[in-house]
Amino acid sequence: MGELQGRRALVTGGGRGIGRAIAVALARAGADVAITWRRDEDAAAATTAEITACGVAAGRFRASLDDPAECDRLVAEVGERFGPVDVLVHSAGIASRGRMVADTDPDEVERLFRTHALGAFCLCRGLVPAMRDRPRGDVVLISSAATSHMAAGGAPYTMAKAALEALAMTLAKEERRHGIHVNVVAPGLVETEMGRRLVKGAMGIDDIRTLDATAPFGHVCRPEEVASVVRFLVSDAASYLTGVRVTVDGGSF
């Protein structure tokens, strides 16, 4: 019997990368898992197949999470087709273009804010009320170690992720009395498609694995290592944790 048996999770951006690893980890722990996707339907289908192979229910829903109306539609559709959700993991995200503030178009700031922060807000607004009636509710928002460093050239991304974290810490205080846990997981560089694009654009490195030699513990962080932290946070082992930000970067500060 899995530790999360009887629970239903929604993982945004669950078709690829960190989201996929989280969705599969929760399924292996016994939760029914639905994912969202926007562009790559084949990847979403592969993830749902991997979820069902764990012996649990799976669902996939197409949605653009930068649109509040789409978020509302998603909440309604998930409730109708999949059932009440008591675990929300917001992992969907996009990268910024790496420009200095003086060279950044305000549209880029808005686009990232809408995807990372406004999308998370709308999903929490739609899903959290029903979590209050469940034995336990969990919200895990995937941020980034970038909010610890505030490096040059990343203002749209760090601004959006900082707003995401503000949402989490506020929501944790509001919903604790309802038995809902709200936490943040902040990875550093992770071996994903986005991570590979980042090192190629910023460092001119074609193979991210060449960084293994200088990375903590001998390797760039794997998506599964982020997923294991999320799985812990929504389990009974983390029954007294809320309002926590866990940085998963191997101590790369």
N, C-alpha and C positions, 0 to 999 in steps of 0.2 A: 504494500500500500504506500503510495507516494505521500510525501509530507504536505502537498498542496491539493490532494484529492478533494473534490467537491467545490473547488474554487474556479472561477472563470476570469480569464485575463484578456485584456486588449493591449496589444503591443503595436504602437504606431511605427511605421517604417520597418515592419517586420520581415520584409522580403529579402533584405540584404544586410550585410555587415553586422554591426552590433545588435540591431533589432532582431535579425534572424537568430543570432546566437542566444539572445534573451528568450525569444519565443520557444525555441527548442529546449532550453534549460528548464523553463517553467513546465513545459509538456512532460519532460522526463520526470519532473517532480510530481506529476499527477494532475496538473491543472488543465482544464479545457482552455484553448488559446485561439483567439482571433487576432488577425494582423490587418494592418492597412498597407496599401500600396498606391502609388500614383502613376508610375511609368512602366515598370518592368513586371508585366503580368506573369511571364514565365518564371521569374525568380520567386514571385509570390506563390505561384502554384507549387514550386519545388519545396518551399518552406512548409506550406500546409500539408504536403504529402509526408514530410518528415515529422510533422506534429502528429498526424493520424497514425503513423507507424509506432508512436509511443503508446498507442491504445487509448487516446483521449480524443475529444471532439475538437475540430478545427474549423475556422471560418476565415474568409478573406474579403475585405471590403475596399473598394477603390474610393479614394477621397483626397482632395486638395486641402490640406490642413491650414493653409494660409487664408482660408475663406470661412468666416464665421457661419454662414449659411450651410456650407458643406459640413462643417463640424456638427451642426445641429442635425443635419440629415443623417450623418454617420451615427450619432448617438441613438437616434430613433431606429435606424435600420439594425444596428447591433442588438438593441433591446428586443426587437421583433423577431429577428432571425436566429440570434445566438443566445439570448437570455441575459439576465442581470449580471453586470460585471462588478467584481469586488477587487480586482487588481487592474490598475491602469499604469502602463509604462509608456511614457512619451519619449520615443527614441528618434523619431523622424527629424531630419535636419538637413541643412544645406550650408555650404561654405561661402565665405566672402572672397573677394577678389584680391586681397592682399595689398590694397592701396593705402597711401597715407590719407589722413582725414581731409587735408586740403584738396585731394584729388578724387574724393569719393562722392558719387552722386547720391543725394538723399533717397532716391528710389531704392538703392541697394540696402540702405539702413532699414527702410520700411519693409522691404521684402523679407529680410532675415528676421526682423522683429515679429512679423506676422506668422512666419513659419514656426519659430522657436517658442516665442512667448505668448502671442495672442492665440495661436492654435492650442497650446497647452491650457491656457485660461478657459477657452471655450469648451474644451473636453472636460476639464474639471467641473466647470459650471453645470454641464449636462449630466455627468456621471456620478459625481459625489453625492448628491441628494439620495439616490437609491442605495449607495453604499452604507448609509446610516442605518438601514434596516437589515444589513447583513451582520453575521457574527463578527466579522472583521473586514475592514477596508484598507487598501494600500494604494498609494500613489507614489510612483518613482519617476522623477524627471531626470533625463540624461542631459547633463550639462557638459562642461569641459574644464580641464585644468587651465585653459587659457584665461579664465576669470581670476586665477591666482596671480598670473604674470602680467596681464594687460600689456602684451608686447605691441610694439609699433607695427602698423600695417594691418591690424585686425579689428579696428573699431566696430564695424557693423556686427561682426560675429560675437565679440566679447560683450558689447552692449546688449545684444539679444539674449545671450546666455546669462548675463547678470540679472536681467529682468526675469528670466525663467527661475533663477534661484530665489529672487525676491518673492515670486509667487509661491514657491514651495514653502519657504519659511513662514510666510503669512498664513497659508492654508493649514500648515501643521498646527499652529496655535488655535485656529478656528475650529478644526475638526477633531482635535484630540478627545474632546468630551463625547464624541460620537463613536469612538473606537476606531478611528481612521488614522493610519500612520502615513506621513508624508515625508519623503526623503529624497536626497539628490545624490546621484552618482556622477562624478566628474573625471572621465578618462583623460589621459594624455594622448600621445600619438598611438594609434591603434592600427594594426595591419588590416585595413579595409580599403575599398576602392577610393573613398575620400582621403584616407591616409596616404595612399600611393600617389594620388594627384597632388596632395600637399607637398610631399617631399620632392616630387619632380618639379613643381612650380617654384618652390622656395629654395631648393638646394641643387636642382639639376640632377637628382638621383633617380635613375630608371628602376632600380630594384630596391624596394624598401628593406629587403632582408640584408642588404649590405650594412645596415645600421645595427644589426644584431651584435656585432663585436663590441660596440661601445654602449649598448643599451643596458639598463639595469637587468640583472639576473640572466644576461646573455642573450636576450631576445626582445624585439619590439613587442609590445603588449598585443595579445591575441584577443579577438572578440569574446571568446569563451571565458577569459579571465574577468572581463567586465560583467558578463552574464552571471557568473558565480556569485558576484557581490549582490546583484539584483535578487537573485534567488534567495540568498541569505536574508536580505532586508524584508522580504515579504513572507518569511517563514516564522514559525513559532520561536525559533532561536533568537529572533529580533523583536520579541514581544514588548520590550520596554524602550524601543528606539523610535523616535520621531524627531523631525527637524534637524536631521543629521546630514552633513555633506561628506561623502566618502570620495577621496581622491584616489584614482587608480592610475598611477603613473610610475610606479616602481621607485618612488622617492626622487624623481627627477626635478628637483627644485633648485 
